[in-house]
Amino acid sequence: MHHKFVIADGSWVLTGSMNFTPTGMDKSHEGYIITDHPDIVGPYAGEFNRLWDSGRIVDKKELTARPPGGRGR
Protein backbone atom coordinates (compact mmCIF):
# COMPACT_ATOMS: atom_id res chain seq x y z
CA MET A 1 0.00 0.00 0.00
CA HIS A 2 1.30 3.41 -0.84
CA HIS A 3 -1.67 5.67 -0.24
CA LYS A 4 -1.01 9.36 0.28
CA PHE A 5 -4.08 11.23 1.36
CA VAL A 6 -5.50 13.22 4.24
CA ILE A 7 -9.16 13.55 5.09
CA ALA A 8 -10.11 16.40 7.39
CA ASP A 9 -13.41 16.65 9.20
CA GLY A 10 -14.89 14.22 6.68
CA SER A 11 -15.40 17.17 4.36
CA TRP A 12 -12.20 17.67 2.37
CA VAL A 13 -9.32 15.61 1.03
CA LEU A 14 -5.70 16.34 0.14
CA THR A 15 -4.09 13.76 -2.14
CA GLY A 16 -1.25 13.45 -4.63
CA SER A 17 2.39 12.52 -4.93
CA MET A 18 3.52 14.73 -2.05
CA ASN A 19 5.30 13.16 0.91
CA PHE A 20 4.00 14.54 4.21
CA THR A 21 7.45 15.65 5.39
CA PRO A 22 8.92 19.15 5.71
CA THR A 23 10.94 18.61 2.53
CA GLY A 24 8.02 17.15 0.61
CA MET A 25 5.70 19.96 1.66
CA ASP A 26 8.06 22.94 1.37
CA LYS A 27 10.97 22.17 -0.92
CA SER A 28 10.05 19.48 -3.44
CA HIS A 29 8.01 20.09 -6.55
CA GLU A 30 5.14 17.73 -5.85
CA GLY A 31 1.70 17.31 -7.35
CA TYR A 32 -1.37 17.38 -5.12
CA ILE A 33 -4.97 18.49 -5.01
CA ILE A 34 -7.17 19.73 -2.19
CA THR A 35 -10.92 19.48 -2.68
CA ASP A 36 -14.17 19.50 -0.77
CA HIS A 37 -16.19 18.01 -3.64
CA PRO A 38 -18.38 15.26 -2.12
CA ASP A 39 -17.97 12.97 -5.16
CA ILE A 40 -14.22 12.90 -4.48
CA VAL A 41 -14.16 13.10 -0.68
CA GLY A 42 -16.68 10.25 -0.27
CA PRO A 43 -14.59 7.52 -1.94
CA TYR A 44 -11.44 8.59 -0.11
CA ALA A 45 -13.29 8.52 3.22
CA GLY A 46 -14.64 5.08 2.34
CA GLU A 47 -11.14 3.80 1.53
CA PHE A 48 -9.75 5.20 4.78
CA ASN A 49 -12.51 3.50 6.77
CA ARG A 50 -11.96 0.21 4.91
CA LEU A 51 -8.23 0.31 5.70
CA TRP A 52 -8.83 1.33 9.31
CA ASP A 53 -11.38 -1.45 9.84
CA SER A 54 -9.06 -4.07 8.33
CA GLY A 55 -6.10 -3.06 10.51
CA ARG A 56 -4.87 -4.78 13.60
CA ILE A 57 -2.79 -3.92 16.64
CA VAL A 58 0.87 -4.84 16.24
CA ASP A 59 2.94 -5.36 19.36
CA LYS A 60 6.51 -4.16 19.84
CA LYS A 61 7.96 -7.68 19.57
CA GLU A 62 6.46 -8.12 16.11
CA LEU A 63 7.86 -4.80 14.94
CA THR A 64 11.37 -5.56 16.16
CA ALA A 65 11.30 -9.01 14.51
CA ARG A 66 11.01 -7.47 11.03
CA PRO A 67 14.13 -7.25 8.85
CA PRO A 68 15.79 -3.88 8.15
CA GLY A 69 13.63 -1.68 5.97
CA GLY A 70 10.43 -2.96 7.58
CA ARG A 71 9.61 -5.38 4.81
CA GLY A 72 8.68 -8.90 5.71
CA ARG A 73 7.04 -11.76 3.92
C-alpha positions as CSV (number, residue, x, y, z in Angstrom):
1,M,0.0,0.0,0.0
2,H,1.3,3.4,-0.8
3,H,-1.7,5.7,-0.2
4,K,-1.0,9.4,0.3
5,F,-4.1,11.2,1.4
6,V,-5.5,13.2,4.2
7,I,-9.2,13.5,5.1
8,A,-10.1,16.4,7.4
9,D,-13.4,16.6,9.2
10,G,-14.9,14.2,6.7
11,S,-15.4,17.2,4.4
12,W,-12.2,17.7,2.4
13,V,-9.3,15.6,1.0
14,L,-5.7,16.3,0.1
15,T,-4.1,13.8,-2.1
16,G,-1.3,13.5,-4.6
17,S,2.4,12.5,-4.9
18,M,3.5,14.7,-2.0
19,N,5.3,13.2,0.9
20,F,4.0,14.5,4.2
21,T,7.4,15.7,5.4
22,P,8.9,19.1,5.7
23,T,10.9,18.6,2.5
24,G,8.0,17.2,0.6
25,M,5.7,20.0,1.7
26,D,8.1,22.9,1.4
27,K,11.0,22.2,-0.9
28,S,10.0,19.5,-3.4
29,H,8.0,20.1,-6.6
30,E,5.1,17.7,-5.8
31,G,1.7,17.3,-7.3
32,Y,-1.4,17.4,-5.1
33,I,-5.0,18.5,-5.0
34,I,-7.2,19.7,-2.2
35,T,-10.9,19.5,-2.7
36,D,-14.2,19.5,-0.8
37,H,-16.2,18.0,-3.6
38,P,-18.4,15.3,-2.1
39,D,-18.0,13.0,-5.2
40,I,-14.2,12.9,-4.5
41,V,-14.2,13.1,-0.7
42,G,-16.7,10.2,-0.3
43,P,-14.6,7.5,-1.9
44,Y,-11.4,8.6,-0.1
45,A,-13.3,8.5,3.2
46,G,-14.6,5.1,2.3
47,E,-11.1,3.8,1.5
48,F,-9.7,5.2,4.8
49,N,-12.5,3.5,6.8
50,R,-12.0,0.2,4.9
51,L,-8.2,0.3,5.7
52,W,-8.8,1.3,9.3
53,D,-11.4,-1.4,9.8
54,S,-9.1,-4.1,8.3
55,G,-6.1,-3.1,10.5
56,R,-4.9,-4.8,13.6
57,I,-2.8,-3.9,16.6
58,V,0.9,-4.8,16.2
59,D,2.9,-5.4,19.4
60,K,6.5,-4.2,19.8
61,K,8.0,-7.7,19.6
62,E,6.5,-8.1,16.1
63,L,7.9,-4.8,14.9
64,T,11.4,-5.6,16.2
65,A,11.3,-9.0,14.5
66,R,11.0,-7.5,11.0
67,P,14.1,-7.2,8.8
68,P,15.8,-3.9,8.1
69,G,13.6,-1.7,6.0
70,G,10.4,-3.0,7.6
71,R,9.6,-5.4,4.8
72,G,8.7,-8.9,5.7
73,R,7.0,-11.8,3.9
